[in-house]
Amino acid sequence: MTDSTMQIGLGGMQSAYQAMTQAATSVIRASSQTHDAGADINTAVSGLAQPLLDLRMNQTLFDASANVVTTSDAMIGSLLDVTA
């Protein structure tokens, strides 16, 4: 069970990392649009809001998945201590 739990945690970390990469790319795109001469600042700022929220949300998901991996690792260590 702990092996599958670790796999779930690692999968969550990978998914969150990929989503953070996409959100960071969106932030870069939106911020580069603010440098255009004819860009409306309100449109540019509102274009940054969602990617920044996505970035933060996926950071939280990554951290939660990392905690799953850490807990699973601790459980495996405890099982090895009991059986040794």
Biopython code that builds the backbone (N, CA, C, O; Angstrom):
import numpy as np
from Bio.PDB.StructureBuilder import StructureBuilder

atoms = [
    (1, "MET", "N", (0.813, -1.192, 0.000)),
    (1, "MET", "CA", (0.000, 0.000, 0.000)),
    (1, "MET", "C", (0.858, 1.258, 0.000)),
    (1, "MET", "O", (0.529, 2.235, -0.673)),
    (2, "THR", "N", (1.948, 1.239, 0.747)),
    (2, "THR", "CA", (2.773, 2.438, 0.815)),
    (2, "THR", "C", (3.444, 2.731, -0.516)),
    (2, "THR", "O", (3.700, 3.890, -0.843)),
    (3, "ASP", "N", (3.732, 1.680, -1.291)),
    (3, "ASP", "CA", (4.338, 1.901, -2.603)),
    (3, "ASP", "C", (3.366, 2.629, -3.524)),
    (3, "ASP", "O", (3.756, 3.555, -4.234)),
    (4, "SER", "N", (2.099, 2.210, -3.512)),
    (4, "SER", "CA", (1.111, 2.890, -4.351)),
    (4, "SER", "C", (0.854, 4.305, -3.837)),
    (4, "SER", "O", (0.603, 5.219, -4.622)),
    (5, "THR", "N", (0.918, 4.481, -2.527)),
    (5, "THR", "CA", (0.759, 5.822, -1.962)),
    (5, "THR", "C", (1.894, 6.723, -2.422)),
    (5, "THR", "O", (1.673, 7.885, -2.763)),
    (6, "MET", "N", (3.099, 6.189, -2.432)),
    (6, "MET", "CA", (4.237, 6.977, -2.894)),
    (6, "MET", "C", (4.079, 7.317, -4.377)),
    (6, "MET", "O", (4.384, 8.435, -4.792)),
    (7, "GLN", "N", (3.608, 6.364, -5.170)),
    (7, "GLN", "CA", (3.399, 6.617, -6.595)),
    (7, "GLN", "C", (2.357, 7.709, -6.816)),
    (7, "GLN", "O", (2.506, 8.546, -7.706)),
    (8, "ILE", "N", (1.309, 7.698, -6.007)),
    (8, "ILE", "CA", (0.279, 8.740, -6.105)),
    (8, "ILE", "C", (0.885, 10.099, -5.770)),
    (8, "ILE", "O", (0.632, 11.085, -6.461)),
    (9, "GLY", "N", (1.680, 10.147, -4.715)),
    (9, "GLY", "CA", (2.338, 11.400, -4.337)),
    (9, "GLY", "C", (3.275, 11.904, -5.414)),
    (9, "GLY", "O", (3.284, 13.093, -5.734)),
    (10, "LEU", "N", (4.069, 10.993, -5.977)),
    (10, "LEU", "CA", (4.997, 11.387, -7.045)),
    (10, "LEU", "C", (4.248, 11.850, -8.290)),
    (10, "LEU", "O", (4.660, 12.801, -8.954)),
    (11, "GLY", "N", (3.141, 11.170, -8.603)),
    (11, "GLY", "CA", (2.318, 11.585, -9.742)),
    (11, "GLY", "C", (1.724, 12.966, -9.526)),
    (11, "GLY", "O", (1.664, 13.777, -10.451)),
    (12, "GLY", "N", (1.285, 13.231, -8.297)),
    (12, "GLY", "CA", (0.756, 14.554, -7.969)),
    (12, "GLY", "C", (1.810, 15.632, -8.092)),
    (12, "GLY", "O", (1.530, 16.730, -8.572)),
    (13, "MET", "N", (3.031, 15.322, -7.659)),
    (13, "MET", "CA", (4.128, 16.283, -7.787)),
    (13, "MET", "C", (4.420, 16.577, -9.251)),
    (13, "MET", "O", (4.623, 17.731, -9.630)),
    (14, "GLN", "N", (4.440, 15.531, -10.075)),
    (14, "GLN", "CA", (4.724, 15.710, -11.492)),
    (14, "GLN", "C", (3.628, 16.533, -12.173)),
    (14, "GLN", "O", (3.930, 17.427, -12.965)),
    (15, "SER", "N", (2.377, 16.245, -11.876)),
    (15, "SER", "CA", (1.264, 16.995, -12.469)),
    (15, "SER", "C", (1.303, 18.459, -12.050)),
    (15, "SER", "O", (1.106, 19.354, -12.872)),
    (16, "ALA", "N", (1.559, 18.695, -10.768)),
    (16, "ALA", "CA", (1.625, 20.070, -10.274)),
    (16, "ALA", "C", (2.794, 20.815, -10.907)),
    (16, "ALA", "O", (2.672, 21.992, -11.246)),
    (17, "TYR", "N", (3.927, 20.134, -11.067)),
    (17, "TYR", "CA", (5.092, 20.763, -11.696)),
    (17, "TYR", "C", (4.781, 21.171, -13.138)),
    (17, "TYR", "O", (5.124, 22.273, -13.565)),
    (18, "GLN", "N", (4.136, 20.282, -13.874)),
    (18, "GLN", "CA", (3.786, 20.604, -15.261)),
    (18, "GLN", "C", (2.816, 21.775, -15.324)),
    (18, "GLN", "O", (2.949, 22.648, -16.181)),
    (19, "ALA", "N", (1.846, 21.798, -14.424)),
    (19, "ALA", "CA", (0.883, 22.904, -14.394)),
    (19, "ALA", "C", (1.567, 24.206, -13.988)),
    (19, "ALA", "O", (1.216, 25.270, -14.500)),
    (20, "MET", "N", (2.541, 24.139, -13.073)),
    (20, "MET", "CA", (3.282, 25.344, -12.687)),
    (20, "MET", "C", (4.102, 25.868, -13.853)),
    (20, "MET", "O", (4.221, 27.080, -14.037)),
    (21, "THR", "N", (4.667, 24.965, -14.639)),
    (21, "THR", "CA", (5.425, 25.380, -15.819)),
    (21, "THR", "C", (4.524, 26.100, -16.809)),
    (21, "THR", "O", (4.909, 27.127, -17.369)),
    (22, "GLN", "N", (3.328, 25.568, -17.027)),
    (22, "GLN", "CA", (2.379, 26.223, -17.933)),
    (22, "GLN", "C", (1.952, 27.581, -17.394)),
    (22, "GLN", "O", (1.854, 28.546, -18.152)),
    (23, "ALA", "N", (1.698, 27.664, -16.097)),
    (23, "ALA", "CA", (1.290, 28.933, -15.494)),
    (23, "ALA", "C", (2.413, 29.961, -15.585)),
    (23, "ALA", "O", (2.162, 31.134, -15.860)),
    (24, "ALA", "N", (3.647, 29.527, -15.355)),
    (24, "ALA", "CA", (4.784, 30.445, -15.454)),
    (24, "ALA", "C", (4.941, 30.958, -16.880)),
    (24, "ALA", "O", (5.258, 32.129, -17.090)),
    (25, "THR", "N", (4.723, 30.090, -17.852)),
    (25, "THR", "CA", (4.775, 30.511, -19.253)),
    (25, "THR", "C", (3.693, 31.541, -19.540)),
    (25, "THR", "O", (3.933, 32.507, -20.264)),
    (26, "SER", "N", (2.512, 31.343, -18.984)),
    (26, "SER", "CA", (1.418, 32.303, -19.163)),
    (26, "SER", "C", (1.746, 33.641, -18.512)),
    (26, "SER", "O", (1.401, 34.694, -19.049)),
    (27, "VAL", "N", (2.407, 33.607, -17.364)),
    (27, "VAL", "CA", (2.818, 34.848, -16.698)),
    (27, "VAL", "C", (3.814, 35.598, -17.570)),
    (27, "VAL", "O", (3.724, 36.816, -17.719)),
    (28, "ILE", "N", (4.757, 34.873, -18.143)),
    (28, "ILE", "CA", (5.758, 35.511, -19.004)),
    (28, "ILE", "C", (5.090, 36.133, -20.216)),
    (28, "ILE", "O", (5.408, 37.259, -20.599)),
    (29, "ARG", "N", (4.166, 35.402, -20.819)),
    (29, "ARG", "CA", (3.447, 35.944, -21.984)),
    (29, "ARG", "C", (2.662, 37.197, -21.619)),
    (29, "ARG", "O", (2.711, 38.201, -22.330)),
    (30, "ALA", "N", (1.943, 37.133, -20.513)),
    (30, "ALA", "CA", (1.119, 38.270, -20.095)),
    (30, "ALA", "C", (1.984, 39.472, -19.731)),
    (30, "ALA", "O", (1.629, 40.609, -20.043)),
    (31, "SER", "N", (3.115, 39.227, -19.075)),
    (31, "SER", "CA", (3.974, 40.349, -18.699)),
    (31, "SER", "C", (4.669, 40.953, -19.906)),
    (31, "SER", "O", (4.950, 42.151, -19.921)),
    (32, "SER", "N", (4.952, 40.141, -20.920)),
    (32, "SER", "CA", (5.575, 40.699, -22.125)),
    (32, "SER", "C", (4.580, 41.542, -22.911)),
    (32, "SER", "O", (4.978, 42.449, -23.643)),
    (33, "GLN", "N", (3.290, 41.251, -22.767)),
    (33, "GLN", "CA", (2.273, 42.052, -23.441)),
    (33, "GLN", "C", (2.164, 43.439, -22.825)),
    (33, "GLN", "O", (1.731, 44.377, -23.493)),
    (34, "THR", "N", (2.551, 43.584, -21.558)),
    (34, "THR", "CA", (2.490, 44.900, -20.919)),
    (34, "THR", "C", (3.525, 45.841, -21.505)),
    (34, "THR", "O", (3.388, 47.060, -21.399)),
    (35, "HIS", "N", (4.558, 45.290, -22.120)),
    (35, "HIS", "CA", (5.607, 46.120, -22.703)),
    (35, "HIS", "C", (5.259, 46.599, -24.108)),
    (35, "HIS", "O", (5.957, 47.451, -24.659)),
    (36, "ASP", "N", (4.196, 46.067, -24.692)),
    (36, "ASP", "CA", (3.771, 46.540, -26.005)),
    (36, "ASP", "C", (3.311, 47.985, -25.888)),
    (36, "ASP", "O", (2.672, 48.366, -24.907)),
    (37, "ALA", "N", (3.636, 48.771, -26.878)),
    (37, "ALA", "CA", (3.331, 50.205, -26.837)),
    (37, "ALA", "C", (1.835, 50.472, -26.724)),
    (37, "ALA", "O", (1.433, 51.388, -26.008)),
    (38, "GLY", "N", (1.010, 49.704, -27.405)),
    (38, "GLY", "CA", (-0.419, 49.959, -27.410)),
    (38, "GLY", "C", (-1.206, 49.140, -26.409)),
    (38, "GLY", "O", (-2.435, 49.130, -26.465)),
    (39, "ALA", "N", (-0.543, 48.454, -25.498)),
    (39, "ALA", "CA", (-1.243, 47.567, -24.569)),
    (39, "ALA", "C", (-1.962, 48.358, -23.484)),
    (39, "ALA", "O", (-1.422, 49.319, -22.936)),
    (40, "ASP", "N", (-3.176, 47.943, -23.188)),
    (40, "ASP", "CA", (-3.950, 48.537, -22.102)),
    (40, "ASP", "C", (-3.487, 47.897, -20.797)),
    (40, "ASP", "O", (-3.480, 46.673, -20.672)),
    (41, "ILE", "N", (-3.103, 48.718, -19.830)),
    (41, "ILE", "CA", (-2.546, 48.195, -18.583)),
    (41, "ILE", "C", (-3.563, 47.361, -17.807)),
    (41, "ILE", "O", (-3.189, 46.379, -17.166)),
    (42, "ASN", "N", (-4.843, 47.735, -17.854)),
    (42, "ASN", "CA", (-5.869, 46.962, -17.143)),
    (42, "ASN", "C", (-6.013, 45.563, -17.726)),
    (42, "ASN", "O", (-6.164, 44.589, -16.987)),
    (43, "THR", "N", (-5.967, 45.464, -19.032)),
    (43, "THR", "CA", (-6.048, 44.160, -19.684)),
    (43, "THR", "C", (-4.825, 43.317, -19.341)),
    (43, "THR", "O", (-4.935, 42.116, -19.095)),
    (44, "ALA", "N", (-3.659, 43.959, -19.329)),
    (44, "ALA", "CA", (-2.425, 43.236, -19.031)),
    (44, "ALA", "C", (-2.431, 42.708, -17.598)),
    (44, "ALA", "O", (-2.036, 41.569, -17.350)),
    (45, "VAL", "N", (-2.879, 43.537, -16.658)),
    (45, "VAL", "CA", (-2.899, 43.115, -15.253)),
    (45, "VAL", "C", (-3.923, 42.006, -15.041)),
    (45, "VAL", "O", (-3.646, 41.041, -14.329)),
    (46, "SER", "N", (-5.093, 42.129, -15.642)),
    (46, "SER", "CA", (-6.096, 41.076, -15.485)),
    (46, "SER", "C", (-5.638, 39.786, -16.155)),
    (46, "SER", "O", (-6.035, 38.697, -15.741)),
    (47, "GLY", "N", (-4.808, 39.901, -17.182)),
    (47, "GLY", "CA", (-4.253, 38.716, -17.826)),
    (47, "GLY", "C", (-3.233, 38.000, -16.958)),
    (47, "GLY", "O", (-2.956, 36.820, -17.171)),
    (48, "LEU", "N", (-2.671, 38.704, -15.980)),
    (48, "LEU", "CA", (-1.700, 38.099, -15.067)),
    (48, "LEU", "C", (-2.364, 37.391, -13.887)),
    (48, "LEU", "O", (-1.784, 36.477, -13.302)),
    (49, "ALA", "N", (-3.568, 37.810, -13.543)),
    (49, "ALA", "CA", (-4.198, 37.313, -12.316)),
    (49, "ALA", "C", (-4.391, 35.799, -12.325)),
    (49, "ALA", "O", (-3.973, 35.123, -11.385)),
    (50, "GLN", "N", (-5.009, 35.262, -13.358)),
    (50, "GLN", "CA", (-5.304, 33.824, -13.375)),
    (50, "GLN", "C", (-4.039, 32.962, -13.407)),
    (50, "GLN", "O", (-3.961, 31.987, -12.661)),
    (51, "PRO", "N", (-3.040, 33.289, -14.250)),
    (51, "PRO", "CA", (-1.826, 32.458, -14.210)),
    (51, "PRO", "C", (-1.116, 32.504, -12.854)),
    (51, "PRO", "O", (-0.546, 31.503, -12.421)),
    (52, "LEU", "N", (-1.148, 33.655, -12.185)),
    (52, "LEU", "CA", (-0.524, 33.736, -10.864)),
    (52, "LEU", "C", (-1.292, 32.911, -9.838)),
    (52, "LEU", "O", (-0.693, 32.258, -8.983)),
    (53, "LEU", "N", (-2.617, 32.942, -9.925)),
    (53, "LEU", "CA", (-3.423, 32.093, -9.040)),
    (53, "LEU", "C", (-3.162, 30.613, -9.317)),
    (53, "LEU", "O", (-3.036, 29.815, -8.389)),
    (54, "ASP", "N", (-3.082, 30.254, -10.595)),
    (54, "ASP", "CA", (-2.793, 28.862, -10.964)),
    (54, "ASP", "C", (-1.426, 28.432, -10.446)),
    (54, "ASP", "O", (-1.255, 27.309, -9.972)),
    (55, "LEU", "N", (-0.460, 29.337, -10.542)),
    (55, "LEU", "CA", (0.887, 29.036, -10.070)),
    (55, "LEU", "C", (0.877, 28.754, -8.568)),
    (55, "LEU", "O", (1.479, 27.784, -8.107)),
    (56, "ARG", "N", (0.196, 29.600, -7.818)),
    (56, "ARG", "CA", (0.130, 29.429, -6.362)),
    (56, "ARG", "C", (-0.640, 28.161, -5.986)),
    (56, "ARG", "O", (-0.223, 27.420, -5.095)),
    (57, "MET", "N", (-1.753, 27.916, -6.659)),
    (57, "MET", "CA", (-2.553, 26.728, -6.370)),
    (57, "MET", "C", (-1.733, 25.458, -6.618)),
    (57, "MET", "O", (-1.764, 24.530, -5.810)),
    (58, "ASN", "N", (-1.012, 25.420, -7.721)),
    (58, "ASN", "CA", (-0.228, 24.230, -8.042)),
    (58, "ASN", "C", (0.993, 24.092, -7.147)),
    (58, "ASN", "O", (1.479, 22.981, -6.933)),
    (59, "GLN", "N", (1.492, 25.197, -6.622)),
    (59, "GLN", "CA", (2.567, 25.113, -5.640)),
    (59, "GLN", "C", (2.049, 24.413, -4.381)),
    (59, "GLN", "O", (2.737, 23.576, -3.797)),
    (60, "THR", "N", (0.836, 24.765, -3.975)),
    (60, "THR", "CA", (0.213, 24.127, -2.813)),
    (60, "THR", "C", (-0.025, 22.638, -3.076)),
    (60, "THR", "O", (0.214, 21.803, -2.203)),
    (61, "LEU", "N", (-0.496, 22.310, -4.283)),
    (61, "LEU", "CA", (-0.699, 20.901, -4.641)),
    (61, "LEU", "C", (0.623, 20.133, -4.645)),
    (61, "LEU", "O", (0.677, 18.984, -4.206)),
    (62, "PHE", "N", (1.682, 20.766, -5.139)),
    (62, "PHE", "CA", (3.001, 20.138, -5.150)),
    (62, "PHE", "C", (3.452, 19.859, -3.721)),
    (62, "PHE", "O", (3.922, 18.763, -3.415)),
    (63, "ASP", "N", (3.305, 20.860, -2.842)),
    (63, "ASP", "CA", (3.704, 20.687, -1.447)),
    (63, "ASP", "C", (2.909, 19.575, -0.764)),
    (63, "ASP", "O", (3.468, 18.780, -0.009)),
    (64, "ALA", "N", (1.609, 19.522, -1.032)),
    (64, "ALA", "CA", (0.777, 18.467, -0.442)),
    (64, "ALA", "C", (1.214, 17.090, -0.941)),
    (64, "ALA", "O", (1.279, 16.137, -0.165)),
    (65, "SER", "N", (1.509, 16.990, -2.221)),
    (65, "SER", "CA", (1.966, 15.711, -2.782)),
    (65, "SER", "C", (3.324, 15.327, -2.212)),
    (65, "SER", "O", (3.585, 14.149, -1.969)),
    (66, "ALA", "N", (4.187, 16.309, -2.000)),
    (66, "ALA", "CA", (5.492, 16.035, -1.393)),
    (66, "ALA", "C", (5.310, 15.520, 0.033)),
    (66, "ALA", "O", (6.059, 14.651, 0.481)),
    (67, "ASN", "N", (4.323, 16.050, 0.741)),
    (67, "ASN", "CA", (4.035, 15.547, 2.090)),
    (67, "ASN", "C", (3.545, 14.104, 2.052)),
    (67, "ASN", "O", (3.857, 13.322, 2.950)),
    (68, "VAL", "N", (2.787, 13.746, 1.032)),
    (68, "VAL", "CA", (2.338, 12.359, 0.867)),
    (68, "VAL", "C", (3.552, 11.451, 0.683)),
    (68, "VAL", "O", (3.629, 10.382, 1.287)),
    (69, "VAL", "N", (4.499, 11.879, -0.152)),
    (69, "VAL", "CA", (5.712, 11.084, -0.393)),
    (69, "VAL", "C", (6.519, 10.953, 0.898)),
    (69, "VAL", "O", (7.002, 9.868, 1.223)),
    (70, "THR", "N", (6.664, 12.048, 1.628)),
    (70, "THR", "CA", (7.420, 12.023, 2.881)),
    (70, "THR", "C", (6.770, 11.089, 3.901)),
    (70, "THR", "O", (7.454, 10.309, 4.563)),
    (71, "THR", "N", (5.460, 11.175, 4.021)),
    (71, "THR", "CA", (4.738, 10.308, 4.957)),
    (71, "THR", "C", (4.844, 8.848, 4.544)),
    (71, "THR", "O", (5.032, 7.972, 5.388)),
    (72, "SER", "N", (4.724, 8.585, 3.253)),
    (72, "SER", "CA", (4.849, 7.215, 2.755)),
    (72, "SER", "C", (6.243, 6.666, 3.037)),
    (72, "SER", "O", (6.394, 5.506, 3.419)),
    (73, "ASP", "N", (7.251, 7.499, 2.847)),
    (73, "ASP", "CA", (8.629, 7.095, 3.113)),
    (73, "ASP", "C", (8.814, 6.777, 4.597)),
    (73, "ASP", "O", (9.483, 5.807, 4.952)),
    (74, "ALA", "N", (8.222, 7.594, 5.449)),
    (74, "ALA", "CA", (8.314, 7.349, 6.891)),
    (74, "ALA", "C", (7.606, 6.050, 7.266)),
    (74, "ALA", "O", (8.074, 5.310, 8.131)),
    (75, "MET", "N", (6.478, 5.777, 6.613)),
    (75, "MET", "CA", (5.755, 4.532, 6.888)),
    (75, "MET", "C", (6.582, 3.325, 6.467)),
    (75, "MET", "O", (6.620, 2.319, 7.176)),
    (76, "ILE", "N", (7.239, 3.420, 5.324)),
    (76, "ILE", "CA", (8.095, 2.317, 4.869)),
    (76, "ILE", "C", (9.226, 2.099, 5.867)),
    (76, "ILE", "O", (9.560, 0.961, 6.200)),
    (77, "GLY", "N", (9.817, 3.200, 6.343)),
    (77, "GLY", "CA", (10.878, 3.093, 7.341)),
    (77, "GLY", "C", (10.391, 2.437, 8.619)),
    (77, "GLY", "O", (11.093, 1.614, 9.207)),
    (78, "SER", "N", (9.189, 2.800, 9.049)),
    (78, "SER", "CA", (8.616, 2.196, 10.258)),
    (78, "SER", "C", (8.352, 0.712, 10.057)),
    (78, "SER", "O", (8.602, -0.093, 10.954)),
    (79, "LEU", "N", (7.847, 0.349, 8.885)),
    (79, "LEU", "CA", (7.600, -1.067, 8.600)),
    (79, "LEU", "C", (8.899, -1.858, 8.603)),
    (79, "LEU", "O", (8.941, -2.985, 9.095)),
    (80, "LEU", "N", (9.959, -1.271, 8.055)),
    (80, "LEU", "CA", (11.249, -1.957, 8.049)),
    (80, "LEU", "C", (11.792, -2.108, 9.467)),
    (80, "LEU", "O", (12.392, -3.131, 9.798)),
    (81, "ASP", "N", (11.583, -1.094, 10.303)),
    (81, "ASP", "CA", (12.040, -1.182, 11.692)),
    (81, "ASP", "C", (11.293, -2.277, 12.453)),
    (81, "ASP", "O", (11.884, -2.988, 13.266)),
    (82, "VAL", "N", (9.999, -2.410, 12.188)),
    (82, "VAL", "CA", (9.184, -3.412, 12.883)),
    (82, "VAL", "C", (9.573, -4.818, 12.446)),
    (82, "VAL", "O", (9.641, -5.729, 13.270)),
    (83, "THR", "N", (9.828, -4.997, 11.153)),
    (83, "THR", "CA", (10.138, -6.338, 10.650)),
    (83, "THR", "C", (11.596, -6.721, 10.863)),
    (83, "THR", "O", (11.942, -7.896, 10.735)),
    (84, "ALA", "N", (12.453, -5.770, 11.181)),
    (84, "ALA", "CA", (13.881, -6.072, 11.344)),
    (84, "ALA", "C", (14.191, -6.673, 12.691)),
    (84, "ALA", "O", (15.348, -6.981, 12.977)),
]
sb = StructureBuilder()
sb.init_structure("model")
sb.init_model(0)
sb.init_chain("A")
sb.init_seg("    ")
for serial, (resi, resn, name, xyz) in enumerate(atoms, 1):
    if name == "N":
        sb.init_residue(resn, " ", resi, " ")
    sb.init_atom(name, np.array(xyz, "f"), 0.0, 1.0, " ", f" {name:<3s}", serial, name[0])
structure = sb.get_structure()
